[in-house]
Amino acid sequence: MDLTLIVVLVIALALFFDFTNGFHDTANAMATPIATGAIKPKTAVALAAVLNLVGAFLSTEVAKTISGGIIKEGGDTGVQIMPAMIFAGLMGAVIWNMLTWLLGLPSSSSHALFGGLIGAAIVGAGFGAIDYNVLMSKVLLPALVAPVIAGTSAYLCTKLAYTVTKRQSGLASPKRGGFRYGQIFSSSLVALAHGTNDAQKTMGVITLTLVASGLQDVGTGPHFWVIAACALAIALGTYMGGWRIIRTMGSGLTDVKPAQGFAAETSTAAAILASSHLGFALSTTQVASGSVIGSGLGRKGAVVRWGTAGKIAVGWLFTLPAAGLIGAAAAGLAHYGNGGLAIVSILGIGSLLVIWVLSRREIVGHSNAISDVDVSGAAVNIPTKKQRRKSARAKAEQETK
């Protein structure tokens, strides 16, 4: 198969992965404000799409980590990474992303990508193809530490928010109504941060492909057209809205109230922006989930559904190795040349079609996904001044009887 054609196929699949990353991770920014009624569902995903688009242009440090870090390509000490291997790795990431979307599991698109690429690289070039120091310092270690830090931050922020706005006369303090408006800002910040981190991963993959094909020098960053294409792909995917995962993040972990949502989103955004600046290829899904759990623990009377949290944790645990196995199997087939690549493509498309058909059995959209979180949204309605006076009069009348 002509090298140019393979490169085009890899870029197309990479952009499709970026698209799936967008709708897979919409919940990271918008699940909690939708759950509390701070933003209407369609408005939320549109806002997230625009901010993901903008965020993708703000930094390229994570892209450099992927294109010139985890896999040692080219140079005197590097290995020869072929575009077919990258195609196989992407196939592993895409299939795992779609499978977890079908199950409504907020797994890590980032780790699916890393797993697929690592599995394909090991099969194609051996274990020496991986820079394990970079893998440990910029992928695995942040994956363990960041959710804990974000969760702890969300816990403390939630405690602080409820302490500052203590209840008055048995009613929710009217000050808490401001957290709904604050959520618009904080969720927007998460969407912007998501664009600065996750879109870059696809930029890194495309840059790695161009380097492996000899179309770009080793050690250089992504071209502008790569940045623009990835920004548009993730923005479009975000606008589609991953309603299955929004349902899980919005009410599956804990019933979210505005103060909690604001604390969780602020903690998530801070962790992601810091990691983007440092070049850490962080899983925004893990950070967001950790923040939601932390905010649930921080509100007195809130219930964290540890069963759901456990399922998410299992998804995290299996994401990298599962995507790696799929990527490795695809790379093994791709090793047989054009026929192998054709088989990988057919099997990949077939798997995606099966997942799509299964998803039609239970269609989840903005209407029925939100109905599942309406209870938590209704629970945070702040009484108006008239309602508070009426309640106070009723209470006074009961006391005089």
Secondary structure, 3 states (H helix, E strand, C coil): CCHHHHHHHHHHHHHHHHHHHHHHHHHHHHHHHHHHCCCCHHHHHHHHHHHHHHHCCCCCHHHHHHHHHHECECCCCCECCCHHHHHHHHHHHHHHHHHHHHHCCCCCHHHHHHHHHHHHHHHHHCHHHECHHHHHHHHHHHHHHHHHHHHHHHHHHHHHHHHHCCCECCECCHHHHHHHHHHHHHHHHHHHHHHHHHHHHHHHHHHHHHHHCCCCCCCCCCCHHHHHHHHHHHHHHHHHCCHHHHHHHHHHCCCCCHHHHHHHHHHHHHHHHHHHHHCCCCCHHHHHHHHHHHHHHHCCCCCCCHHHHHHHHHHHHHHHHHHHHHHHHHHHHHCCCHHHHHHHHHHHHHHHHHHHHHHCCCCCCHHHHHHCCHHHHHCCCCCCHHHHHHHHHHHHHHHHC
